[in-house]
């Protein structure tokens, strides 16, 4: 079973379906909407699932973004401009623009990928990744479009000890304006 099909089935049955799927001409209120500080305002972000055909995703994303987000590829280390991003803001999903990580949680892990100590609460989902025979990793996906982001590893700094190792091609950066 393809990972994308598994995610859709698992999330659809247990988490995303109760939140309400997109319906033509309807706005679905999400009782479990995520709240986050974006800039200086508290906003509520609906986590309605976004589904598109492969053709629609290809039209929306760059070739590199599509490879990472939709085909679970990994960009080469030290190639993302976001490695050097030091301004205050929010790292958002390149697929659906859901805020995923605040700049205050970013750190230089020396691995060549943007790294964060934690995601914005409720913004990402995880699942076991068994692609490597000798190692089970924790894969990170966007909570709205299920786009592959990267992995969570347990070699991060205190106090959490986690390192969200995220593909720069899976993210865009939104600068705080206020």
Secondary structure, 3 states (H helix, E strand, C coil): CCHHHHHHHHHHHHHHHHHCCCECCECCCCCCCEEEEECCEEEEECCCCCCCCHHHHHHHCCHHHHHHHHHCCCCCCCCCHHHHCCCCEEEEECCCCCEEEEHHHEECCCCCCEEECCCCCCCEEEEEEEEECCEEEEEEEECCCCCEEEEEECCCCCCCCCEEEECHHHEEEEECCC
